[in-house]
Amino acid sequence: MRYLVTGGSGYVGSRVVERLAAGKKADAVVNADLRPPEFQPQGSSYRQLDVREADALTATIVEERPDVLLHMAFVVDPTHDEPDMYDTNVNGTFNVLAAAAASGIGRVAVTSATMAYGPWPNNPVPISESQPVHGHARYVYARHAAEADRIAQLWATLHRQRTMTIIRPCTVFGPGADNHLVRMWESQAFFPDFGTGDQPTQFIHVDDAVEGIAQLLETQQPGVFNLTPDGEITWHQCAALAGLEVRGVREESFTGLTSGMWRLKMPNVEIPPSFVDFFKYPFLASNDRIKQALPTWEPQHTSKDVFEQMIHRLKATRSAV
């Protein structure tokens, strides 16, 4: 089996490449990414590729002839250049799937996110894969994830003779994780409470996420799968573990202040104020379907475990400085 992984140099992607290359079913694993990997596992190779360049993407797929194409090339951290972010996340997904269609690849997988469901007051708890992806009008990554997810759904409808797997992981933490959601717990002075209740949230360990993705590919599972751990943790519990005071604040005041700080690109302000809706409304996703499809996959870490480990690493890093 030949695999081609776009975004295979990323935090999760690099570990997926390593896991697939170590599997018994892999003849070759090609990491196609804009930047080279920090480590290239045995059984894998690297090709520089920008998913925004449609012609280069098609040429790469034709030359590599993968049996399975896994698309993981997304910009997750918020930026102040939304058009560029859109070009990678949405146009890039379109380019990848257009190239897959033209080259006749029989099996395609796309990593979306539970954020694609969006935080909404009427979300069921938990959310199953049948729930439409609404995204979020103002939080860019959630909106992009929903658009890319819909492109993958449309591709599956138009190519019913082929296999499409859409994978929706929740927030991934683990050793070496360094993103805006990790750094948020370092830079926050307090945790805001808008009087809308203490919502549950989810964090999956990178090892559990990687194993789930690999098994979905190796067992050729079609369809849509949430990729979430067992158990949940509330935002207030997260704040307590991080040593942050929970303070009641007016949402208008909080978002007004953070909006100004975001526009001014102030240090330690990496998350736009639109993220507050994820604190206010549920977007908890069920893992029942992936467990039914993969009897040997069982999350080894709960959401609470994952968050506690992340906070412990942050504190250990601070104390070592």
C-alpha positions as CSV (number, residue, x, y, z in Angstrom):
1,M,0.0,0.0,0.0
2,R,1.3,3.4,-1.0
3,Y,0.3,6.4,1.1
4,L,0.6,10.1,0.3
5,V,0.1,12.5,3.2
6,T,-0.3,16.2,2.7
7,G,0.8,18.1,5.7
8,G,3.0,15.2,6.9
9,S,5.5,17.5,8.6
10,G,3.0,18.9,11.1
11,Y,2.6,18.0,14.7
12,V,0.0,15.3,14.1
13,G,0.9,14.6,10.5
14,S,4.5,13.7,11.2
15,R,3.4,11.1,13.7
16,V,0.8,9.7,11.3
17,V,3.6,9.3,8.7
18,E,5.7,7.5,11.2
19,R,2.9,5.2,12.3
20,L,1.8,4.4,8.7
21,A,5.5,3.7,7.7
22,A,5.8,1.3,10.6
23,G,2.6,-0.6,9.7
24,K,2.7,-4.0,8.0
25,K,0.5,-2.8,5.1
26,A,2.7,0.1,4.0
27,D,5.0,-0.3,1.0
28,A,5.8,3.5,1.0
29,V,4.7,6.6,2.7
30,V,5.2,10.0,1.0
31,N,5.1,13.1,3.1
32,A,4.1,16.0,0.8
33,D,4.5,19.3,2.7
34,L,5.7,22.8,2.2
35,R,8.4,22.4,4.9
36,P,10.6,19.3,5.4
37,P,10.1,17.1,8.4
38,E,12.2,17.4,11.5
39,F,12.5,13.6,11.4
40,Q,12.1,11.3,8.4
41,P,11.0,7.8,9.5
42,Q,12.4,4.7,7.8
43,G,10.0,3.7,5.0
44,S,9.0,7.3,4.2
45,S,10.1,10.0,1.8
46,Y,9.6,13.7,1.5
47,R,8.5,15.9,-1.3
48,Q,8.1,19.6,-1.0
49,L,4.6,20.6,-2.0
50,D,2.3,23.6,-1.5
51,V,-1.4,22.5,-1.7
52,R,-2.2,26.0,-3.1
53,E,-0.4,25.1,-6.3
54,A,-2.8,22.9,-8.2
55,D,-0.6,21.9,-11.1
56,A,2.3,20.8,-8.8
57,L,-0.1,18.9,-6.7
58,T,-1.5,17.0,-9.6
59,A,2.0,16.2,-10.9
60,T,3.0,14.9,-7.5
61,I,0.1,12.6,-7.3
62,V,0.6,11.3,-10.8
63,E,4.3,10.6,-10.2
64,E,3.8,9.0,-6.8
65,R,0.8,6.9,-7.7
66,P,-0.6,6.5,-4.1
67,D,-3.2,4.0,-3.3
68,V,-4.4,6.2,-0.4
69,L,-4.3,10.0,-0.2
70,L,-4.6,11.5,3.3
71,H,-5.1,15.3,3.4
72,M,-3.8,17.0,6.6
73,A,-2.4,20.3,5.3
74,F,-4.3,22.9,7.2
75,V,-3.4,26.2,9.0
76,V,-4.9,25.9,12.5
77,D,-3.4,28.7,14.5
78,P,-5.3,32.0,13.9
79,T,-3.5,34.6,11.7
80,H,-4.1,38.2,10.7
81,D,-4.0,37.1,7.1
82,E,-7.3,35.4,6.6
83,P,-7.1,35.3,2.7
84,D,-3.9,33.4,2.9
85,M,-5.3,31.0,5.6
86,Y,-8.4,30.4,3.4
87,D,-6.2,29.7,0.4
88,T,-4.5,26.9,2.2
89,N,-7.4,25.5,4.2
90,V,-10.3,25.7,1.7
91,N,-8.8,26.2,-1.7
92,G,-6.0,23.8,-0.8
93,T,-8.6,21.1,0.1
94,F,-10.4,21.8,-3.2
95,N,-7.1,21.4,-5.1
96,V,-6.2,18.1,-3.4
97,L,-9.6,16.6,-4.0
98,A,-9.7,17.8,-7.6
99,A,-6.3,16.2,-8.2
100,A,-7.5,13.0,-6.5
101,A,-10.5,12.9,-8.8
102,A,-8.5,13.5,-11.9
103,S,-5.8,11.0,-11.1
104,G,-8.3,8.2,-10.3
105,I,-7.2,7.6,-6.6
106,G,-9.6,5.1,-5.1
107,R,-9.2,6.0,-1.4
108,V,-9.1,9.5,0.0
109,A,-9.2,10.7,3.6
110,V,-9.5,14.3,4.9
111,T,-8.9,15.4,8.5
112,S,-11.5,18.0,9.5
113,A,-12.2,18.9,13.2
114,T,-15.0,18.8,15.7
115,M,-14.7,22.6,15.6
116,A,-16.4,22.3,12.2
117,Y,-19.7,21.6,14.1
118,G,-19.3,25.0,15.7
119,P,-20.4,26.1,19.1
120,W,-24.2,26.6,19.1
121,P,-26.7,26.8,21.9
122,N,-28.9,24.0,20.3
123,N,-26.1,21.5,19.7
124,P,-27.0,18.0,20.9
125,V,-24.7,16.7,23.7
126,P,-22.9,14.7,22.4
127,I,-22.8,15.5,18.7
128,S,-22.9,12.5,16.3
129,E,-21.5,12.4,12.8
130,S,-25.0,13.0,11.3
131,Q,-25.0,16.6,12.7
132,P,-24.4,19.2,10.0
133,V,-21.2,21.1,10.2
134,H,-22.2,24.8,10.8
135,G,-18.8,26.1,11.6
136,H,-18.6,29.6,13.1
137,A,-19.1,32.9,11.2
138,R,-16.4,34.8,13.0
139,Y,-13.9,32.2,14.2
140,V,-11.9,31.6,11.0
141,Y,-10.5,28.1,11.6
142,A,-14.0,26.7,12.5
143,R,-15.5,28.3,9.4
144,H,-12.7,26.9,7.2
145,A,-12.9,23.5,8.7
146,A,-16.7,23.4,8.0
147,E,-16.1,24.5,4.4
148,A,-13.4,22.0,3.8
149,D,-15.5,19.3,5.4
150,R,-18.4,20.1,3.0
151,I,-16.1,19.9,0.0
152,A,-15.0,16.4,1.1
153,Q,-18.7,15.4,1.6
154,L,-19.5,16.7,-1.9
155,W,-16.5,14.7,-3.3
156,A,-17.8,11.6,-1.7
157,T,-21.3,12.2,-3.2
158,L,-19.8,12.8,-6.7
159,H,-17.5,9.7,-6.5
160,R,-19.6,7.0,-4.9
161,Q,-17.4,4.3,-6.5
162,R,-14.5,5.5,-4.4
163,T,-13.8,5.6,-0.7
164,M,-13.9,8.9,1.2
165,T,-13.1,9.0,4.9
166,I,-13.7,12.3,6.8
167,I,-12.0,12.4,10.3
168,R,-13.1,15.0,12.8
169,P,-10.6,15.1,15.8
170,C,-11.1,17.4,18.7
171,T,-8.2,19.5,20.0
172,V,-5.0,17.4,20.1
173,F,-2.5,17.8,22.9
174,G,0.6,15.8,23.7
175,P,4.4,15.9,24.1
176,G,5.8,18.7,22.1
177,A,2.5,20.3,21.3
178,D,3.0,24.1,20.8
179,N,0.0,25.9,19.4
180,H,-2.3,28.8,20.2
181,L,-4.5,26.7,22.5
182,V,-1.6,25.5,24.5
183,R,-0.1,29.0,24.8
184,M,-3.5,30.4,25.8
185,W,-3.2,28.7,29.2
186,E,0.2,30.4,29.7
187,S,-0.8,33.9,28.6
188,Q,-4.3,34.2,30.3
189,A,-4.4,36.3,33.5
190,F,-7.8,34.8,34.4
191,F,-10.6,32.7,32.9
192,P,-13.7,34.6,31.9
193,D,-17.2,33.5,33.0
194,F,-20.0,35.2,31.1
195,G,-22.8,33.7,33.2
196,T,-23.7,31.1,30.5
197,G,-22.7,28.0,32.5
198,D,-19.6,25.8,32.7
199,Q,-19.4,23.9,29.4
200,P,-17.6,20.6,28.9
201,T,-14.9,20.3,26.3
202,Q,-12.6,17.5,25.0
203,F,-8.9,17.0,24.4
204,I,-7.4,13.9,22.7
205,H,-3.9,12.7,23.2
206,V,-1.8,12.7,20.1
207,D,-1.0,9.0,20.4
208,D,-4.7,8.1,20.5
209,A,-5.5,10.5,17.6
210,V,-2.7,9.0,15.4
211,E,-3.7,5.4,16.1
212,G,-7.3,6.2,15.3
213,I,-6.4,7.8,12.0
214,A,-4.0,5.0,11.0
215,Q,-6.5,2.3,11.8
216,L,-9.2,4.0,9.8
217,L,-6.9,4.1,6.8
218,E,-5.5,0.5,7.3
219,T,-9.0,-1.0,7.6
220,Q,-10.4,1.1,4.7
221,Q,-13.3,2.6,6.7
222,P,-15.6,4.8,4.6
223,G,-17.7,7.6,6.0
224,V,-17.4,10.2,8.7
225,F,-15.8,9.7,12.1
226,N,-15.5,11.9,15.2
227,L,-12.1,11.2,16.8
228,T,-12.5,12.0,20.5
229,P,-11.4,10.5,23.8
230,D,-13.5,9.0,26.6
231,G,-14.6,11.5,29.3
232,E,-14.8,15.2,29.3
233,I,-13.5,18.2,31.3
234,T,-15.2,21.5,31.9
235,W,-13.6,24.9,31.2
236,H,-13.7,25.8,34.8
237,Q,-12.0,22.6,35.7
238,C,-9.3,23.4,33.1
239,A,-8.9,26.8,34.7
240,A,-8.4,25.3,38.2
241,L,-5.8,22.9,36.9
242,A,-4.0,25.8,35.2
243,G,-4.1,27.8,38.3
244,L,-6.3,30.5,36.8
245,E,-9.0,32.4,38.7
246,V,-12.5,32.2,37.2
247,R,-13.9,35.8,37.0
248,G,-17.4,36.9,36.1
249,V,-17.1,39.5,33.4
250,R,-19.5,41.2,30.9
251,E,-19.1,39.6,27.5
252,E,-19.3,43.0,25.7
253,S,-16.5,44.5,27.8
254,F,-14.3,41.4,27.4
255,T,-14.7,41.0,23.7
256,G,-14.3,44.8,23.1
257,L,-11.0,44.8,25.0
258,T,-9.7,41.6,23.3
259,S,-10.8,42.8,19.9
260,G,-8.7,45.9,20.2
261,M,-5.7,43.9,21.5
262,W,-6.1,41.4,18.6
263,R,-6.3,44.2,16.0
264,L,-3.2,45.8,17.5
265,K,-1.4,42.5,17.3
266,M,-0.3,42.8,20.9
267,P,2.1,40.2,22.3
268,N,0.5,37.0,23.8
269,V,-2.8,37.7,22.1
270,E,-3.1,34.8,19.6
271,I,-6.8,34.1,19.8
272,P,-9.4,36.4,18.4
273,P,-12.3,37.3,20.6
274,S,-14.7,35.2,18.5
275,F,-13.4,32.2,20.4
276,V,-15.5,33.1,23.4
277,D,-18.5,31.2,21.9
278,F,-16.5,28.0,22.4
279,F,-16.6,28.8,26.1
280,K,-20.3,29.5,26.1
281,Y,-21.9,26.8,24.0
282,P,-21.4,23.0,23.7
283,F,-19.6,21.2,20.8
284,L,-18.9,17.9,22.5
285,A,-18.6,15.0,20.0
286,S,-19.4,11.3,20.4
287,N,-16.8,8.6,19.7
288,D,-19.3,5.8,19.5
289,R,-19.0,5.4,15.7
290,I,-15.3,5.0,15.5
291,K,-15.3,2.5,18.4
292,Q,-17.9,0.4,16.5
293,A,-15.8,0.6,13.3
294,L,-12.4,-0.1,15.1
295,P,-12.9,-2.7,17.8
296,T,-9.1,-2.6,18.6
297,W,-9.0,1.2,19.0
298,E,-9.5,2.4,22.6
299,P,-8.4,5.8,23.9
300,Q,-5.7,5.4,26.5
301,H,-6.1,8.9,27.9
302,T,-9.2,10.8,29.1
303,S,-9.7,14.5,28.4
304,K,-8.8,15.3,32.0
305,D,-5.6,13.2,31.7
306,V,-4.6,15.0,28.5
307,F,-5.1,18.4,29.9
308,E,-3.4,17.6,33.2
309,Q,-0.3,16.3,31.3
310,M,-0.2,19.5,29.1
311,I,-0.4,21.8,32.2
312,H,2.3,19.7,34.0
313,R,4.6,20.1,31.0
314,L,4.0,23.9,30.9
315,K,4.8,24.2,34.6
316,A,7.9,22.1,34.3
317,T,9.1,24.2,31.3
318,R,8.5,27.4,33.3
319,S,10.3,26.1,36.3
320,A,13.3,25.1,34.2
321,V,13.7,28.5,32.7
